[in-house]
């Protein structure tokens, strides 16, 4: 780790000192160095050479994420407006999902009334097909969509975020200011700690980590820091229940503090579960697959709902 950080700091292709270095428990995997929100480098773990920046897929997904969050990378005040529009649309979607499910509940619960809602029917008129598809998709996607949309509301609105902590019986934490570009730049320019201290802490973290660890992420300390923090992740990266933060003395490598997920307050744990429940990552690959299928189901709900609405409007006109 000493040699890696020294090599990166001296590399003209890097330009700024790294502040997060992630190493996977795989001898063939590259080291991932993060130097800001948009600067990610893949580094050969044996030579220290920068071998890539994630290719074309990383900026592609960054663009999609920006559109999802604030309708593109709008700067300054325009981004706040876009965020408000996105949050309002998400809240409206929640109202549609809950009210629509209530409206279409069968008056009499029996297999005869429920059977048409269980699976897709392809025969009949377009209106009959869309009516059936709308109900079938709603039935199968209701629970995952409710989690995805409700967690989106929590991330969009301060009152919803505070409600999560109140439900857990806690006082909501004070809102944190969003990081500015000036802060990010200052963070990127921070110099790494002397290599001897980093290496001692890194070796201590590897000795402390369980045998099934997946990723160790070192946060390079500043010159005056007496401790180093290393995140130990035994999951897929989006499973907070399998992650913890280790604080190590930078000079001796001795463990100062270990904070697994279970040490967080109930409100904090619930809020974190909602964050990664939004993408399904909290349940690993199976959860992400279900979240992806439910998102496709949301498109089907929108298409069939518009189709039915247009047909009703035409009949009235």
C-alpha positions in Angstrom: 0.0 0.0 0.0 2.9 2.4 0.7 4.3 1.9 -2.8 0.9 2.1 -4.4 0.1 5.5 -2.9 3.5 6.9 -3.5 3.3 5.8 -7.2 -0.1 7.3 -7.6 0.9 10.6 -6.0 3.9 10.9 -8.3 2.0 9.8 -11.4 1.2 12.7 -13.8 -1.8 10.9 -15.1 -3.4 11.0 -11.7 -3.1 14.7 -10.9 -4.2 14.6 -7.3 -3.6 12.5 -4.2 -6.0 9.6 -3.8 -8.3 9.6 -0.8 -10.1 6.2 -1.1 -8.5 3.0 -2.2 -10.6 -0.1 -2.6 -9.0 -3.6 -2.8 -11.1 -6.7 -3.6 -10.4 -10.1 -2.2 -9.4 -11.3 -5.6 -5.8 -11.5 -6.9 -6.9 -10.7 -10.4 -9.0 -7.7 -9.6 -7.6 -4.1 -10.1 -7.4 -1.7 -7.2 -10.1 1.0 -7.5 -8.9 4.5 -6.5 -11.5 7.2 -6.0 -10.3 10.8 -6.1 -13.7 12.6 -6.1 -17.2 11.9 -7.4 -16.2 11.7 -11.0 -12.6 10.5 -10.8 -12.2 6.7 -10.6 -9.1 4.9 -11.6 -8.4 1.2 -12.1 -4.8 0.4 -11.0 -2.7 -2.7 -11.5 -2.3 -4.1 -7.9 1.2 -5.4 -8.7 2.8 -2.6 -10.7 0.8 0.5 -9.6 0.2 1.4 -13.2 -3.2 3.1 -14.1 -4.8 0.6 -16.5 -8.2 2.4 -17.0 -10.9 4.7 -15.7 -13.8 2.3 -15.9 -14.2 2.5 -19.7 -17.3 3.9 -21.4 -19.9 2.2 -19.1 -19.0 4.2 -16.0 -19.8 7.6 -17.5 -22.8 6.1 -19.2 -24.3 5.0 -15.9 -23.3 8.2 -14.3 -25.3 10.1 -16.9 -28.3 7.8 -16.4 -28.0 8.3 -12.6 -27.9 12.1 -13.0 -31.1 12.0 -15.2 -32.8 9.8 -12.7 -31.9 12.1 -9.8 -32.2 15.6 -11.3 -33.1 15.3 -15.0 -29.5 15.6 -16.2 -26.5 17.4 -14.7 -28.1 20.8 -14.2 -25.9 23.1 -12.3 -26.7 25.2 -9.2 -30.3 26.3 -8.8 -31.4 24.5 -11.9 -30.4 21.2 -10.2 -32.5 22.0 -7.1 -35.5 22.7 -9.4 -34.9 19.4 -11.2 -34.6 17.6 -7.9 -37.9 19.0 -6.8 -39.6 17.9 -10.0 -38.2 14.4 -9.7 -39.3 14.2 -6.0 -42.8 15.4 -6.8 -43.1 12.9 -9.6 -42.0 10.1 -7.3 -44.5 11.2 -4.6 -47.3 11.3 -7.3 -46.3 7.8 -8.3 -46.7 6.6 -4.7 -50.2 8.1 -4.5 -51.1 6.4 -7.9 -49.8 3.0 -6.7 -51.6 3.0 -3.4 -54.9 4.5 -4.5 -55.0 2.4 -7.7 -54.4 -0.8 -5.7 -57.2 0.1 -3.4 -59.7 1.0 -6.2 -59.2 -2.3 -8.0 -59.4 -4.6 -5.0 -62.1 -7.3 -5.6 -65.3 -6.7 -3.7 -65.5 -10.4 -3.0 -62.4 -12.4 -2.4 -62.6 -15.7 -4.2 -60.6 -17.7 -6.7 -63.1 -16.7 -9.4 -62.5 -13.0 -8.9 -58.8 -13.2 -8.3 -57.8 -15.7 -11.1 -58.1 -13.0 -13.9 -55.5 -10.9 -12.0 -52.9 -13.7 -11.5 -51.5 -14.2 -15.0 -51.5 -12.6 -18.5 -54.2 -13.2 -21.0 -53.4 -12.7 -24.7 -56.9 -13.2 -26.2 -59.6 -10.7 -26.6 -59.7 -7.0 -27.6 -56.7 -4.6 -27.0 -58.7 -3.0 -24.2 -59.4 -6.3 -22.5 -55.7 -7.3 -22.8 -54.5 -4.0 -21.4 -57.0 -4.2 -18.6 -55.7 -7.7 -17.7 -52.0 -6.7 -18.0 -52.4 -3.7 -15.9 -53.9 -5.7 -13.0 -51.4 -8.6 -13.3 -48.4 -6.3 -13.3 -49.8 -4.4 -10.3 -50.4 -7.6 -8.4 -46.9 -9.0 -8.9 -45.0 -5.7 -8.6 -46.9 -3.9 -5.8 -44.6 -4.8 -2.9 -41.2 -4.2 -4.6 -42.6 -1.0 -6.2 -43.9 0.2 -2.9 -40.4 -0.2 -1.3 -38.7 1.4 -4.3 -41.1 4.4 -4.4 -41.5 4.9 -0.7 -37.7 4.9 -0.2 -37.4 7.4 -3.0 -39.8 9.7 -1.2 -37.6 9.4 1.9 -34.5 10.4 -0.1 -36.4 13.3 -1.8 -38.0 15.0 1.2 -36.6 16.0 4.6 -40.0 15.5 6.3 -40.1 11.9 5.0 -36.5 11.3 6.1 -37.4 12.6 9.6 -40.4 10.4 9.7 -38.3 7.3 9.4 -36.4 8.2 12.6 -39.6 9.1 14.4 -41.1 5.7 13.5 -38.0 4.1 15.1 -38.5 6.2 18.2 -35.6 8.6 17.6 -35.1 12.3 17.2 -34.2 13.0 13.6 -30.6 14.1 13.0 -30.0 17.7 11.8 -29.9 18.1 8.1 -26.5 18.0 6.6 -25.3 20.5 4.0 -24.7 19.0 0.5 -21.0 19.0 -0.5 -20.0 21.8 -2.8 -17.5 21.6 -5.6 -15.0 23.7 -3.5 -15.1 21.0 -0.7 -14.7 18.2 -3.3 -11.7 20.0 -4.8 -10.1 20.6 -1.3 -10.6 16.9 -0.6 -9.0 15.9 -3.8 -5.9 18.0 -3.1 -5.3 16.6 0.3 -1.9 14.9 0.6 -1.7 11.3 1.5 -0.2 10.3 4.9 3.4 9.1 5.1 3.6 5.6 3.7 4.9 4.0 6.8 1.8 4.9 8.8 -0.6 3.9 6.0 1.1 0.5 5.6 1.0 -0.3 9.3 -2.7 0.5 9.4 -3.4 -1.4 6.2 -1.7 -4.5 7.5 -3.7 -4.2 10.8 -6.9 -4.0 8.8 -6.1 -7.1 6.8 -5.3 -9.0 10.0 -8.6 -7.9 11.6 -10.9 -8.6 8.6 -12.9 -11.8 8.5 -11.9 -14.6 6.1 -14.9 -13.9 3.9 -14.3 -10.2 3.3 -15.0 -9.0 -0.2 -13.6 -5.4 -0.2 -11.4 -3.3 2.0 -11.6 0.4 1.4 -8.8 2.6 2.9 -9.4 6.3 3.4 -6.0 8.0 3.2 -5.6 10.2 6.2 -4.3 13.8 6.3 -0.9 14.7 7.7 -2.3 15.5 11.2 -4.6 12.4 11.5 -3.5 9.9 14.1 -5.9 7.2 12.9 -6.9 5.6 9.6 -10.4 4.3 8.7 -10.9 1.2 6.7 -14.3 0.0 5.6 -14.6 -3.8 5.7 -17.3 -5.2 3.3 -18.3 -8.8 3.3 -21.2 -8.3 0.9 -21.8 -7.1 -2.6 -21.2 -3.4 -1.8 -24.9 -2.5 -1.4 -25.5 -4.6 1.7 -25.0 -2.4 4.7 -25.7 -5.2 7.2 -22.5 -6.9 6.0 -20.3 -3.8 6.3 -18.5 -2.1 9.1 -15.9 0.7 9.7 -12.6 0.0 11.4 -10.5 2.7 13.0 -6.8 1.9 13.3 -3.8 3.7 14.9 -1.8 4.9 11.9 1.6 4.3 13.6 1.1 0.9 15.2 -1.7 -0.7 13.3 -3.6 -1.4 16.5 -7.4 -1.4 16.4 -8.9 1.7 18.0 -12.6 1.1 17.2 -14.7 -1.3 15.3 -18.2 -0.2 14.2 -20.3 -2.9 12.5 -23.7 -2.1 11.1 -25.4 -3.5 14.2 -23.9 -0.7 16.4 -26.0 2.0 14.5 -29.2 3.2 16.1 -32.5 1.6 14.9 -33.4 4.8 13.0 -30.1 4.9 11.3 -30.3 1.2 10.4 -33.8 1.6 9.0 -32.8 4.7 7.0 -29.8 2.8 5.5 -32.0 -0.2 4.7 -34.3 2.0 2.8 -31.4 3.6 0.8 -30.3 0.2 -0.5 -33.8 -1.2 -0.6 -34.4 1.5 -3.2 -32.1 -0.3 -5.6 -32.7 -3.8 -4.3 -29.0 -4.1 -3.4 -29.7 -4.9 0.2 -30.8 -8.4 -0.9 -27.9 -8.9 -3.3 -28.3 -10.0 -6.9 -31.8 -11.5 -6.3 -33.0 -8.1 -4.8 -31.5 -6.1 -7.7 -33.1 -8.5 -10.2 -36.5 -8.1 -8.6 -36.1 -4.3 -8.4 -35.1 -4.2 -12.1 -38.2 -6.3 -13.1 -40.4 -4.2 -11.0 -39.1 -1.0 -12.7 -39.9 -2.6 -16.1 -43.3 -3.4 -14.6 -43.7 0.3 -13.8 -43.3 1.1 -17.5 -46.0 -1.5 -18.3 -48.3 0.1 -15.7 -47.8 3.5 -17.2 -48.4 2.2 -20.8 -51.5 0.2 -20.0 -52.9 2.8 -17.7 -52.6 5.5 -20.4 -54.1 3.1 -23.0 -57.2 2.5 -20.8 -57.5 6.2 -20.0 -57.4 7.2 -23.6 -60.0 4.6 -24.5 -62.3 5.8 -21.8 -61.9 9.4 -23.0 -62.7 8.4 -26.6 -65.8 6.6 -25.4 -67.0 9.7 -23.5 -66.2 12.0 -26.4 
